[in-house]
Amino acid sequence: MIIKVPEYIENLKAYVPGKAIEEIKKDFGLSEIHKLASNENPLGPSPKAVEAMLKSTDSLNRYPDVGALDLRNKLSQKFKIDINNIVVGSGSEGIMATILRSFLCENDELITSDSTFIGFQVLARGRANKTHFVEMSRADYKFNLNGILAKINANTKIIYLCNPNNPTGTIFTKAEFNDFIKQVPESVIVIMDEAYFEYAQGHQEYPDSMLYKYENIITLRTFSKIYGIAGIRIGYGFAHKDIISILMKVKLPFEPNNLAQAGALAALDDDEFLIKSIELNEKGYDYFTTELEVLQKQGKLKWFPSFANFILLDLEKQERVDFINSSLLKEGVIIRPLIAFGLPHCLRVTIGLEEENQTFIKALKKII
Ligand SMILES: Cc1ncc(COP(=O)(O)O)c(C=O)c1O
């Protein structure tokens, strides 16, 4: 191409999503597929959200409410926080993109982990700024907060943390975060990606970042996981009002779209669906971990305690992951090999419906 592209864009690897159901059906001539690859809600979308979105289609000729006032008011009531501390966007990933666009100056640097949410990795690599990817220990697959502190320098502008972390499912605890945040300069933004907050919040040691009154923390959450509306792209964030006012200026004026705003508003009232989703996940987690423990005792894999709706399996070698992945595909089960996340020897499996979990375990036992 004769059009000049910045070198960091030229070198950028596009986000590779989990495999699509239709693609696998076609490739392997299968009629039934179990997609346990993208940490989606296996129960489908929140029924209340669907109903509200269907009702809102009459106004699709109109542009969305720029301030998303109804939704931000609802979030304000639910989380007992002022509306001026709330931003909504096209997915929490959309808000992450707005944060990078808003705050990064020429020589600013970012810090995160080498084994965290790939969406952030792609956004960071898509900038001219330097990003430090701090190595995660292979012993516990937890964010190396001390390693991140050690990388802070005068140019550090943004630290991205993901808790629970995707793809490892692990958390850093209240005590670890308390110790960490005290040592971060106030001029550094700390993004706390809590996409899996609802799954983790019941755990005593899990730090809810909204309870920390630091002016440099941005909490990000989403409707994509527990509310099951990933396809409609809507997420939200909480931060100091000065940060929010910048984000509101920079975000695309009409994000999130009409359907997303209507769906999210209704989803926040769908406690029944939320509870059902959490209960299904807990049951699935107990089943998975009981079965995986047997395979671990036989020395066939290692699994790691998860605080979200997925589990990390360490298979030691990439060849084993490739073999298990391709064999599972033939059985109609899609999981996520983690080469793109920097963990080629690992795979991630999403907790699904009871029968999907059983199909996965049965197939895995056969293959492994
Ligand atoms: C940690 C994490 N953050 C953000 C996202 C994306 O969320 P959203 O759909 O709100 O953009 C995901 C989706 O997989 C995720 O795992």
The ligand as a Gaussian input file, in Angstrom:
#p B3LYP/6-31G(d) Opt

LIG

0 1
 C      -11.861000      -8.456000      31.160000
 C      -12.762000      -8.008000      30.096000
 N      -12.973000      -6.712000      29.926000
 C      -13.802000      -6.258000      28.979000
 C      -14.429000      -7.124000      28.132000
 C      -15.300000      -6.572000      27.054000
 O      -16.423000      -6.073000      27.622000
 P      -17.461000      -5.291000      26.709000
 O      -18.250000      -6.313000      25.985000
 O      -18.250000      -4.504000      27.700000
 O      -16.674000      -4.407000      25.802000
 C      -14.237000      -8.492000      28.250000
 C      -14.884000      -9.426000      27.326000
 O      -14.533000     -10.533000      27.156000
 C      -13.382000      -8.939000      29.251000
 O      -13.137000     -10.228000      29.413000

